[in-house]
Amino acid sequence: MTVADLPPRGDIGAPIQQQVNPSGTDVAGAYYIEYAYRDTHTPNMVAVVLADYRAFDTLGEVIVVFAGAIGCFFILRRRT
């Protein structure tokens, strides 16, 4: 049902393709595409978004995974 309501792929009028939200503010993705190289001088846009624009969020995810790995290590290492 949901997939049937999606706009056709590549539709220029789709909401995701817009530069401005209905509320009048800029779409974040448009900013990333337009200014990623100018802000960071890195040609890989995915690396720019993960490492520069969302660095604190990515750091938090790394800390959670690291804590989980340490917890698994100590549980599996436990001797009876």
Secondary structure, DSSP 8 states (H G I E B T S, - for coil): -TGGGS--TT-TTSGGG-SB-TTS-B-HHHHHHHHHHHHH--S-HHHHIIIIITHHHHHHHHHHHHHHHHHHHHHHH---
